[in-house]
Amino acid sequence: MKVIYISSEVNPFASTGGLADVSAALPMALSMAGLSVTRIMPLYRQVWEGSFNLQDTGLHLDIPVGFRTHRADVWIHEDSEVPTYFIRRDEYFDRRELYSLPERDYDDNFERFTFFQKAAVALIDALDFGADIVHSNDWQGGLIPAFLREGTSSLGRTGGEKGEKSVFTIHNLAYQGIFPGTDFAYTNLPFACFSMEEGMEFYGNVNCMKGGIAMADLVTTVSPRYAEEIQTPEFGCGLDGVLSKVSSRLKGILNGVDYSLWDPRIDPNLVKRYSSKDLSGKKKCKKDLLKVMGLATDDLKRPVVGMVTRMVDQKGFDLLSKAMPELMNTGINFILLGSGQVEYHEIARKWAGTWPRRFAVKIGYDDELAHKIEAGADIFLMPSKFEPCGLNQLYSLRYGTLPVVHAVGGLVDTIADISVDGNQGNGFVFTEYTPAALIESVNRAIKLYGTSEWEKIQKRAMSSDYSWQNSASEYISAYESLL
């Protein structure tokens, strides 16, 4: 089976978060299962700065974007089991960030990613891949099913119909790629694609996410629970009706973990590696984490709560801002790594000033520190308002850092509440989205921490298997059902 995997970001080339992790790991797992997989992504400045071994293919594609035609240059990286093609046009992609400046999105994002998606389909035609499946992701890939069906210009596809099946994955429905309806002209698609019922029209605007949902042969999302939630008004972000209509071709497949990167037995970022058979190294990781973050190391019996997250409302920061004083009154240490809304940056800095020996924050992202937090913390906090899948709770399980989570999305699919006797469950789950419910769950964890039951639960959590091989097998079954 031949699969073309199209994503706006892929680790290690360019990344803003979870999409890049999935776009790195899933194609590799599919390849290891015997599929022929090829990736396509933009050639950003981040890629150039990464000093990867890229080769110019010498292939140039003329891509119509509205009334203009732009040239796309094609480069390739072949130093892995999954070759990656890069679409180069420096006017669109040689920029400091992938999608936005700190204060706003790039004004021409629709034009940029329309060009990228057209170039990806033109590349499929030019190289005559003979693909069975073309798999695109999030709003930046939402127009791929339309371009596969209608072509990239009024002339249709080069060589006529190809017969590929299109798969579109929703990683986070909250980011839909909504642009003025007048921008539809950039697509060169038939006006029938700009329809309310079966197209990308959304209250007079172009909605890229809606286009992918309406036109793909199969729509997937990143956990079974999230696939159910987004068909409701509470979590559907205005598209619940559209998603309910395509429920027969909507499937939730849980994301996996790349255990070659996230496993305390082999993690090179840790001061001491450890396993479920010997947890002694975790205490040394805890001391190292406290030292790195400038917190007191004289009382290692004090529980450490960690967070690695985007600092936005979605991740529960509206709850956390109200609950933090009472949480800190329990005597915990708290370590936070992330960035997001400026207001939460300022609040976190105030917390660090209020509890200078017990609260530490680093604004931004630091991969090494993220690994140290997973290993050195005792409790990992994920009070998300909604969570399509979540990866940090899965990392935490493998590192024996018990998660406290809100009962939504992929958190429900992966974290089971610890029973009163401690013999079942792998984390602490709260159902009401309130500060009181969050505080109660953290208090339950603190009460259990340090008891003989704690280590039993840690070992049970560390035995969980959320490898990408499991997820890949589900994707393969879904692909086969289309073919």
Secondary structure, DSSP 4 states (H G I P E B T S, - for coil): -EEEEE-S-BTTTB-SSHHHHHHHHHHHHHHHTT-EEEEEEE--HHHHHTT---EEEEEEEEEEETTEEEEEEEEEE-SSSS-EEEEE-HHHH-SSSSSEETTEE-TTHHHHHHHHHHHHHHHHHHHT---SEEEEETGGGTTHHHHHHH-SSTT-STTS---PEEEEEES-TT---EEEGGGGGGG---GGGS-TTTSSEETTEEEHHHHHHHH-SEEEES-HHHHHHTTSTTTSTT-HHHHHHTGGGEEE----B-TTTS-TTT-TTSSS--BTTB-HHHHHHHHHHHHHTT---S-TTS-EEEEEEEESGGGTHHHHHHHHHHHHTTT-EEEEEEEE-HHHHHHHHHHHHHSTTTEEEEES--HHHHHHHHHH-SEEEE--S--SS-SHHHHHHHTT-EEEEES-HHHHHH--BPPTTSSS-SBEEE-S-SHHHHHHHHHHHHHHTTSHHHHHHHHHHHT---BHHHHHHHHHHHHHHH-
